[in-house]
């Protein structure tokens, strides 16, 4: 049935005019760099997380799951979509089940961002406000369980159109991509979608962040009288430093959720406003630009991490320096080689020869290794004022005799 419907859509598809081809090329010139940058940034983030082994706690596992979802969408799903839209070839969607499965995987994976951000907010609330009672949530096992729950919640929303019970995943003939069609045909499904993707995660994040900042405000006022004593012992500085790092990750994931909402809401508002006219010929390019705005939310994650978290920014810089992606190998001249060899020789002399032999007039004669000095040297006096911690082998002075 799906193959016949897709074939009929392809036969009835209207060829694009010259103006529409021009708009499509402009769209491609903007979409491909964004997708490439998003794929590069998410892959770089995944390498940084695995290289630094940032998957030992609950929030680190949740951020790792969010990064894996971003790598999957920006490296696989988005390129297939936009290349198919630009080339205008829908041959791959003729395979039975591919179009339906692609739309389901795309929406279920991308909509995990909001649920994962809500799980991260719960994790932050537990570790800051009630760390003794919710020790499991902050551990690695708790992060794995919360990631699985977020995945199941996201997938449960799209089981109905996947099975064809309410709405369906089909081909948009004017753009040659597969997406959720007739999603506004059912009021309960539409309400459940907005509740699970926007209302519930947004409410959970707002409540958790409000509780965190109120707790920190009250604890700050309660400990104002004891601040001097704690500062003298050093515990106040350590506690404030730890809370500052916890709040840094909390604010970072809050901005990630806001970016997701800002990028996704225009597409949903247009779909709700136009209903069945969404994929009409006159609005297909508007839908394409809104879809590109939605895809930008996954591409912004590395930028948010680098700007709002110093650990991520330092890890990005260190990895890029090690890979030498933006550095040319310098050409060493003969003069530079002589200078580097002289500098290396000086460093070797400083490391291995830290004793200096002085004659009677105080002039330096030669360097003596520390291990080669005899233990029974009677006239060897350690002098703090000698360069490089030297040894004076001449006759002792009157001041040293008296001592």
C-alpha positions as CSV (number, residue, x, y, z in Angstrom):
1,X,0.0,0.0,0.0
2,X,2.8,2.4,0.9
3,X,4.6,1.7,-2.3
4,X,1.5,2.4,-4.4
5,X,0.9,5.7,-2.6
6,X,4.5,6.8,-3.0
7,X,4.5,6.0,-6.7
8,X,1.3,7.9,-7.3
9,X,2.7,10.9,-5.5
10,X,5.8,10.8,-7.7
11,X,3.7,10.5,-10.9
12,X,1.5,13.4,-9.9
13,X,4.4,15.6,-8.8
14,X,4.6,18.9,-10.6
15,X,7.9,19.9,-12.1
16,X,9.5,22.9,-10.6
17,X,9.8,26.2,-12.5
18,X,12.9,28.2,-13.0
19,X,12.1,30.5,-10.0
20,X,11.6,27.6,-7.7
21,X,14.9,26.0,-8.8
22,X,16.6,29.3,-8.0
23,X,15.1,29.3,-4.5
24,X,16.1,25.7,-4.1
25,X,19.7,26.5,-4.9
26,X,19.7,29.3,-2.4
27,X,18.3,27.0,0.2
28,X,21.0,24.4,-0.6
29,X,23.8,27.0,-0.3
30,X,22.5,27.9,3.2
31,X,21.6,24.3,4.4
32,X,24.7,22.4,3.4
33,X,27.2,24.6,5.4
34,X,25.0,24.5,8.5
35,X,24.7,20.7,8.3
36,X,28.4,20.3,7.8
37,X,29.2,22.6,10.7
38,X,26.7,20.8,12.9
39,X,28.1,17.3,12.0
40,X,31.7,18.5,12.6
41,X,30.8,20.1,15.9
42,X,28.8,17.1,17.2
43,X,31.5,14.6,16.2
44,X,34.1,16.8,17.8
45,X,32.0,16.9,21.0
46,X,31.6,13.1,21.0
47,X,35.4,12.6,20.6
48,X,36.1,15.1,23.4
49,X,33.6,13.3,25.8
50,X,35.0,9.8,25.0
51,X,38.6,11.1,25.1
52,X,38.2,12.7,28.5
53,X,36.0,9.9,29.8
54,X,33.1,12.2,30.8
55,X,30.6,9.4,31.3
56,X,31.1,8.6,35.0
57,X,28.2,10.5,36.5
58,X,24.5,10.8,35.7
59,X,24.6,14.2,33.9
60,X,27.6,13.2,31.9
61,X,25.7,10.1,30.6
62,X,22.8,12.4,29.7
63,X,25.0,14.8,27.8
64,X,26.6,11.9,26.0
65,X,23.2,10.6,25.0
66,X,22.2,14.1,23.7
67,X,25.5,14.3,21.8
68,X,25.0,10.8,20.2
69,X,21.5,11.9,19.0
70,X,23.0,15.1,17.5
71,X,25.7,13.1,15.7
72,X,23.1,10.7,14.3
73,X,20.8,13.5,13.0
74,X,23.5,15.9,11.6
75,X,25.6,13.2,10.1
76,X,23.0,10.8,8.6
77,X,19.4,12.0,8.6
78,X,19.8,15.7,7.7
79,X,22.2,15.1,4.8
80,X,19.9,12.4,3.2
81,X,17.0,14.8,3.5
82,X,18.6,17.9,2.0
83,X,20.5,16.1,-0.7
84,X,17.3,14.4,-1.8
85,X,15.5,17.8,-1.7
86,X,18.2,19.5,-3.8
87,X,18.8,16.7,-6.3
88,X,15.1,16.0,-6.6
89,X,15.5,12.2,-6.5
90,X,13.0,10.2,-4.5
91,X,14.2,6.7,-5.6
92,X,15.3,5.8,-2.1
93,X,11.8,6.4,-0.7
94,X,10.3,3.9,-3.1
95,X,11.8,1.1,-1.0
96,X,8.9,-0.2,1.2
97,X,9.1,1.0,4.8
98,X,12.0,3.3,4.3
99,X,10.0,6.5,4.1
100,X,7.9,5.6,7.1
101,X,10.9,4.4,9.2
102,X,13.0,7.5,8.3
103,X,10.3,9.9,9.5
104,X,9.8,8.0,12.7
105,X,13.5,7.8,13.5
106,X,14.0,11.5,12.7
107,X,11.2,12.8,14.9
108,X,11.7,10.3,17.8
109,X,15.5,11.1,18.0
110,X,15.2,14.9,17.6
111,X,12.4,15.2,20.1
112,X,14.5,13.5,22.7
113,X,16.3,16.8,23.2
114,X,13.5,18.3,25.2
115,X,13.0,15.2,27.4
116,X,16.8,14.9,28.0
117,X,17.0,18.5,29.0
118,X,14.2,17.9,31.5
119,X,16.0,14.9,32.9
120,X,19.2,16.9,33.2
121,X,17.2,19.6,35.2
122,X,15.9,16.9,37.5
123,X,19.5,15.6,37.9
124,X,20.8,19.0,38.8
125,X,18.0,19.6,41.3
126,X,18.8,16.3,43.0
127,X,22.5,16.8,43.3
128,X,22.3,20.4,44.5
129,X,19.2,20.4,46.7
130,X,18.8,16.9,48.0
131,X,22.1,15.0,47.3
132,X,21.8,12.6,50.3
133,X,18.3,11.2,49.4
134,X,18.8,10.8,45.6
135,X,22.3,9.3,45.3
136,X,21.2,6.9,42.6
137,X,20.0,9.6,40.2
138,X,23.5,11.3,40.2
139,X,25.3,8.1,39.5
140,X,26.1,6.6,36.1
141,X,23.3,4.0,36.4
142,X,20.8,6.7,37.1
143,X,21.9,8.6,34.0
144,X,21.5,5.4,31.9
145,X,18.0,4.8,33.3
146,X,16.9,8.4,32.7
147,X,18.2,8.3,29.1
148,X,16.2,5.1,28.4
149,X,13.1,6.7,29.9
150,X,13.5,9.8,27.7
151,X,13.9,7.6,24.6
152,X,10.7,5.7,25.5
153,X,8.7,8.8,26.1
154,X,9.8,10.3,22.7
155,X,9.1,7.1,20.8
156,X,5.7,6.6,22.3
157,X,4.4,9.8,20.8
158,X,5.1,8.7,17.2
159,X,4.0,5.0,17.4
160,X,0.5,6.0,16.3
161,X,1.5,7.5,12.9
162,X,4.1,4.8,12.5
163,X,1.4,2.1,12.7
164,X,-0.9,4.2,10.6
165,X,-3.5,4.5,13.3
166,X,-3.6,8.3,13.5
167,X,-1.7,10.3,10.8
168,X,1.1,8.8,8.8
169,X,4.7,9.2,7.7
170,X,4.8,10.0,4.0
171,X,6.5,11.8,1.2
172,X,6.3,15.5,0.6
173,X,6.3,15.6,-3.2
174,X,7.4,19.2,-3.6
175,X,10.5,18.7,-1.4
176,X,11.2,14.9,-1.9
177,X,11.5,14.2,1.8
178,X,9.6,12.0,4.2
179,X,8.0,13.5,7.3
180,X,4.9,13.3,9.5
181,X,1.9,14.0,7.4
182,X,-1.6,14.9,8.7
183,X,-0.3,15.3,12.2
184,X,-3.1,17.8,13.0
185,X,-5.9,15.5,11.9
186,X,-6.3,14.2,15.5
187,X,-6.8,16.6,18.4
188,X,-5.7,14.1,21.1
189,X,-2.5,13.3,19.3
190,X,-1.8,17.0,18.7
191,X,-2.4,17.8,22.3
192,X,-0.2,14.9,23.5
193,X,2.6,16.1,21.2
194,X,2.6,19.6,22.5
195,X,2.4,18.4,26.1
196,X,5.3,15.9,25.9
197,X,7.6,18.0,23.7
198,X,7.0,21.5,25.1
199,X,4.7,21.9,28.1
200,X,5.9,19.1,30.4
201,X,9.6,19.5,29.8
202,X,9.4,23.3,29.9
203,X,7.4,23.1,33.2
204,X,9.8,20.6,34.7
205,X,12.9,22.7,33.8
206,X,11.3,25.9,35.1
207,X,10.3,24.3,38.4
208,X,13.7,22.6,38.9
209,X,15.7,25.7,38.1
210,X,13.4,27.8,40.3
211,X,14.0,25.4,43.2
212,X,17.7,25.4,42.6
213,X,18.1,29.1,42.7
214,X,15.8,29.5,45.7
215,X,17.7,26.9,47.6
216,X,21.0,28.6,46.8
217,X,19.6,32.0,47.8
218,X,18.3,30.7,51.1
219,X,21.4,28.8,51.9
220,X,23.5,31.9,51.1
221,X,21.5,34.0,53.6
222,X,21.6,31.3,56.2
223,X,25.4,30.9,56.0
224,X,26.1,34.7,56.0
225,X,27.0,34.7,59.7
226,X,29.4,31.7,59.4
227,X,31.1,32.9,56.2
228,X,34.2,34.3,57.9
229,X,34.9,31.1,59.9
230,X,34.5,28.9,56.9
231,X,36.6,31.2,54.8
232,X,39.4,31.0,57.3
233,X,39.4,27.2,57.1
234,X,39.2,27.2,53.3
235,X,35.9,25.2,53.1
236,X,33.9,28.2,52.0
237,X,36.0,28.7,48.9
238,X,35.8,25.1,48.0
239,X,32.0,24.9,48.4
240,X,31.4,28.0,46.4
241,X,33.7,26.7,43.6
242,X,31.8,23.4,43.5
243,X,28.4,25.2,43.4
244,X,29.7,27.4,40.6
245,X,30.6,24.4,38.5
246,X,27.3,22.8,39.1
247,X,25.4,26.0,38.1
248,X,27.6,26.2,35.0
249,X,26.3,22.9,33.6
250,X,22.8,23.8,34.8
251,X,22.7,27.0,32.8
252,X,24.3,25.4,29.8
253,X,21.5,22.8,29.5
254,X,18.8,25.4,30.1
255,X,20.1,27.4,27.1
256,X,20.1,24.2,25.1
257,X,16.4,23.7,25.8
258,X,15.6,27.3,24.9
259,X,17.5,27.0,21.6
260,X,15.5,23.9,20.8
261,X,12.2,25.6,21.6
262,X,13.0,28.7,19.6
263,X,14.1,26.6,16.5
264,X,11.1,24.2,16.6
265,X,8.1,26.3,17.6
266,X,7.8,28.3,14.2
267,X,7.6,25.0,12.3
268,X,4.8,23.7,14.6
269,X,2.9,27.0,14.5
270,X,2.9,27.0,10.7
271,X,1.8,23.3,10.6
272,X,-1.1,24.1,13.0
273,X,-2.1,27.3,11.2
274,X,-2.2,25.9,7.6
275,X,-3.2,22.4,8.4
276,X,-3.7,20.5,5.1
277,X,-2.3,23.4,3.0
278,X,1.2,23.0,4.6
279,X,2.7,21.1,1.7
280,X,1.0,23.2,-1.0
281,X,3.2,24.5,-3.8
282,X,3.1,28.1,-2.6
283,X,4.3,27.3,0.9
284,X,6.7,24.5,0.3
285,X,9.8,26.7,0.4
286,X,8.6,28.4,3.6
287,X,8.3,25.0,5.1
288,X,11.8,24.1,3.9
289,X,13.3,27.2,5.6
290,X,11.4,26.5,8.9
291,X,12.7,22.9,8.7
292,X,16.2,24.2,8.3
293,X,15.7,26.4,11.4
294,X,14.5,23.3,13.3
295,X,17.6,21.3,12.2
296,X,19.8,24.2,13.4
297,X,18.9,23.4,17.0
298,X,21.1,20.2,16.9
299,X,23.9,22.2,15.2
300,X,24.0,24.8,18.0
301,X,24.9,22.3,20.8
302,X,28.7,22.5,20.3
303,X,28.5,26.3,20.2
304,X,26.6,26.4,23.5
305,X,29.0,24.0,25.1
306,X,32.0,26.0,24.0
307,X,30.7,29.3,25.1
308,X,29.1,28.4,28.4
309,X,31.5,25.7,29.7
310,X,35.2,26.3,30.1
311,X,36.0,22.5,30.3
312,X,34.5,21.9,26.9
313,X,36.1,25.0,25.3
314,X,39.6,23.9,26.7
315,X,39.0,20.4,25.5
316,X,38.0,21.6,22.0
317,X,41.1,23.7,21.7
318,X,43.4,21.0,23.0
319,X,41.9,18.4,20.5
320,X,42.3,20.8,17.6
321,X,45.8,21.5,18.5
322,X,46.7,17.9,18.7
323,X,45.1,17.2,15.4
324,X,46.8,20.3,13.9
325,X,43.8,21.0,11.7
326,X,44.6,24.7,11.5
327,X,48.3,24.7,11.8
328,X,50.9,24.5,9.0
329,X,54.1,22.7,9.7
330,X,56.8,25.3,10.0
331,X,59.9,25.1,7.7
332,X,63.0,25.1,9.9
333,X,66.0,27.0,8.6
334,X,69.7,26.4,9.4
335,X,69.7,29.4,11.7
336,X,66.7,28.1,13.6
337,X,68.3,24.6,13.9
338,X,71.5,26.1,15.4
339,X,69.5,28.2,17.8
340,X,67.4,25.3,18.9
341,X,70.5,23.0,19.3
342,X,72.2,25.7,21.5
343,X,69.1,26.1,23.6
344,X,68.7,22.4,24.0
345,X,72.4,22.2,25.1
346,X,71.9,24.9,27.7
347,X,68.9,23.1,29.1
348,X,70.8,19.9,29.3
349,X,73.7,21.6,31.2
350,X,71.2,23.1,33.6
351,X,69.5,19.8,34.3
352,X,72.6,17.6,34.7
353,X,75.3,19.9,35.9
354,X,74.2,22.0,38.8
355,X,77.6,22.3,40.6
356,X,80.2,24.9,39.7
357,X,83.9,24.8,40.5
358,X,85.4,28.2,41.4
359,X,89.1,29.0,41.7
360,X,90.7,31.2,44.4
361,X,89.7,34.4,42.6
362,X,86.1,33.2,42.4
363,X,86.2,32.6,38.6
364,X,84.2,29.7,37.2
365,X,86.5,26.9,35.9
366,X,84.2,24.0,35.1
367,X,80.9,22.3,35.9
368,X,80.9,19.4,38.2
369,X,78.1,16.8,38.4
370,X,76.6,16.6,41.9
371,X,77.0,12.8,42.0
372,X,80.7,13.0,41.2
373,X,81.6,15.1,44.3
374,X,83.5,13.1,47.0
375,X,81.8,12.9,50.3
376,X,84.9,13.6,52.3
377,X,85.7,17.0,50.7
378,X,86.7,19.2,53.6
379,X,87.0,22.5,51.8
380,X,83.7,22.1,49.8
381,X,81.2,24.6,51.2
382,X,77.7,24.9,49.8
383,X,77.1,28.5,48.8
384,X,73.5,29.7,48.4
385,X,74.8,32.8,46.5
386,X,76.7,30.8,43.9
387,X,74.9,30.5,40.5
388,X,72.9,27.3,39.9
389,X,73.4,26.2,43.5
390,X,77.2,26.0,43.0
391,X,80.0,24.6,45.2
392,X,82.9,26.7,46.3
393,X,86.2,24.7,46.3
394,X,88.6,27.4,47.4
395,X,89.8,28.3,50.9
396,X,87.0,29.1,53.3
397,X,86.6,32.7,54.4
398,X,87.0,34.1,57.8
399,X,83.2,34.3,58.3
400,X,82.8,30.7,57.4
401,X,85.7,29.7,59.7
402,X,83.9,31.4,62.6
403,X,80.7,29.6,61.8
